[in-house]
Amino acid sequence: MLQGLENQGRNLAEQQKSLQQSTEGASSGDGDKLRQAQEGINQGAEDLLATMAQVARALENVSPRATDALFESASEARKGGLEKSGKRAENALNYEIFPKATKEQEKVGRELDKTSESLADIKRKLSNEGNELLQQMLQNISQTQRGLPGMNSEQTQQSRQDVATQLEGLEETSRNVMLQTLVQQLKHGNYSDEPSVNVGQTSQILGQTLEVLQSFLWQEAVQDQLKRNREGTAPPRKYKGQVQEYFRRLAEGTL
């Protein structure tokens, strides 16, 4: 259902952009034909929002979060002027006020793009509800990032390779360009003989990786996971001492 809605939104966005180009090059006498085309897009946009509401209600017992997200997405589209701008564009075309019509058409196309992206995001989050592998990976990467200050160069390099291997086994990685880029950075990034440099670079990449992975989950699930990580992985006193010793030696230049 969500894939169908996303496709519908993207198709309407492309239609609107094409019509906007035609409007930009329009001349006297073209208004009625363009108005009819805009009317069709407006009807499609109304149907899209109505169907989003229907799907939201259908998912209520399956995923309340998806239901809320769909209603919010439709609301944001209306606030952004999806329907109002469409009507204004249609009216402007009726009177052949082409510059005004073009301006409103641009707004419609932009809102359709945003709605399509929102639908893709909701679909992705819904498909990852209960994804234990993804949850475990978030926990592993978070733990690795927190443990970096106590690692030497070899350990840091090995941790990068381990995380890259985990990411390669994640289905989302094959579909996400950013994750693929991060995998390459983890596997083939430059390494320094200076541990602090390796730690800083690796921590930055792992932080970016966590942000991308967290975007595949509902925000509430991310917060729950972070809370469990904090409560379940508090470093023991011995580890804290090792970290403090590491930074002391780093400051003294004895590493």
N, C-alpha and C positions, 0 to 999 in steps of 0.2 A: 504493500500500500504506500509506504513512504517513498520507495523508489519511484513509483508511478507519479506521486506528487512532485518529487524533485524533477523528474523528466518534464512534467507538465510546466513547471515554473521556468525551467531553462528554455523550453521551446517558446513560451510566451515572451521571454526576455529577448530571444533572438528575433522573433517577429517584430517586437517593438523597435529594436535597433534598426532593423531593415526599413521599417516604416518611417522612422525618424530621418533616415538618409533620403528617402523619397520625398519627405516633406521639405527638407532643406533645399532640394532642387526643384520644388514645385513651382508652377506658374498658374496664372489665372485659368480657371476652368477645371483644375485638378482637385479642388476642394472636396467635392461630393464623394469621389472615389476614395480619397484618403480618409474621409470621415467614416465611411462604411467599414474600412479596414480597422480604423481605431475603435469603432464600436464593437467589432468582433473581438479585439484584444481585451477591451474593457469587460466584455461578457465572460471571456476566458479567465480573467483575473478574479472576477466575482465568484465564478465556479470553483476556482482554486481555493479561495478563502473558505467557501462553504464546505468544500470537501475536506479541508484541513480540520474544520470543526467536527465533521462527522467521524473522521478517523480518530480525532482526539477522544471523542466519547466512546468509540469502540475499544480504545486501548485503556480505558479508565481502570478496568479490573486487572489488566495485564501489567501496566506500568504507569502509575500515577504521575511519575516524573515526566514521561513522554507526553502525557495528556496536558500537563501544565505548560510544557515547553511549546507544544503546538498552538495552544490558545495564546500564549505570549507572543509567538512568532506572527500569528495572524493580527494580533493587536498592534504590534510594532509596524507591520506593513500598512495598516490603516492610518496610524499616527504619522507615518512617513509620507502619506498622501497617495498611496497606490490608487485608490478609487477616485479621490477628488481630482488628482492630477489627470487621470484618464478622462474624466468628464470635461475638465477644462480644455484638454487637448481636442476632444471631440467637438466642443462648442467653437473653439478657435478655427478649426478646419471648416466648420459649417459656414463661417464668415470669411474664410480664406485669409485668416490672420496667421500666416505661416511661421513667423518668428516666435510668436506666443505658443503656437502648437508645438513647435520643436522643443522649446524650453520645458513644457509640461511632459512631453514624450520622454525626454531624458530622465525626468524624475521617475516616471513609471518604470522605465527600463532598469534604473538603479534599484528601485524597491523590489522588482522581480528577481534581480540578481541576488540581493540580500536575502530574500525569502528562500530562494533555491539553496543558498549556502546554509541557511538555518535548517532547512529540511534534511540536507545531507548530514549535518552535525547531529541532529536528533536521531536519524537512522543509525549513525555510527554508534552513538551512545547506547541506544536501545539494543543493538546487536551485541554490545559488550557488557550488558548487565549480567552479573554472575560469572564473568570471565575470570576464573581463578588464576589462570596463567598470567594474565595481565596484572592482576592484583599482586601476585607473588613477585613479578618482575619489578613492579614499583617499589616493593619493600626491599628487594635485593639491591637495587640501584641506589636507593636512599641510604641503606646501610653501608654500601661501598663508598659513597660520597663522604659520609661522616667518618669513615675509617681512614681516609686518605692521608691526614696529617701524620699518622704513624708508620707510613710506608716508605721504603726506599725506592729507588728508580726502577729496579727490576719488579718489585711488587706492584708498583703503580702501572707499569706496562702490562703485567699479567692481568691486573684487574680490568684494564681497558679491553684486552682481548676477550676476557670472560663475558663482559657486558655485551660486546659486539656479537659474540656467538649466541647469547640469549636473544638479542634483538633479531638476529637472522632467523630464529625459529618462531618468531611471532608473525602471525598471518597479516597483521596490520602493516608490517614493514614492507611487504611486497607491494602495497597499494599507496604508500606514503613516501613522497620524494624526500621530505625533510628527514625522516628516519633513515632512509637509505644513505643520505649524505652524512648523518651522524655516525652511522656504522663505519663508513669509510674513514672518517676522522679518527675514530677510536682505533681502527685497525692499522692505519697507515700514517697517522699524525707524527710529527717530528718529536723526538725525545731529547731531553737535555740531561747532561750529567749532574745538573743541579736539581736535587729533589724538590725544592720549593717551586721551581718552574713547572716541573711535571705535575705536581699536586694542583697548582693553580689552573693549568690548562685542562687537566682531566676533570677537575671539579666543575669548570665552566661547561664542558661538553656534557657531563652527566646531568648538570642542572637543566640544560636545554632539552636533553632526552626526557627527563622527568616531566617537563612542561608539555611536551608533545604527547607523551603517554597519558598524562592526566586529562588532556583534552578529549580523550576517547571515553571518558567516564563522566557521569553526572557529578556536579560539584560536591554534593552531599557525600557521595561515595568516596571522593578524593579526601575530603576532610576526615571521614571515618578512618580511612587507611592511614593518614598521617598521624592521627591520634593514637591508633594502635601501634604504629612504629615508635612513637615517643614513649609510650607506656611499656612496650615490650622489649625495647632494645636500649635501655639506659646504660651507658658505659660504666663498668665497674671501676672502683677506685684505682686498681692497678693500671687499667687502661688510661685513666685520666692522668696518672703520674707519668706514663710513657709519653703522652702527648705533650705534657708540660716540659718534660726533659728534652723532647725533640725541638721545641721552639726555643728553649734556653740555649741549646747547642747551636741552633741555627743563628741566633742573635750573636753568639760569641764567635761564630765563624769556624767552629770546630767540626762541622759536618763535612 
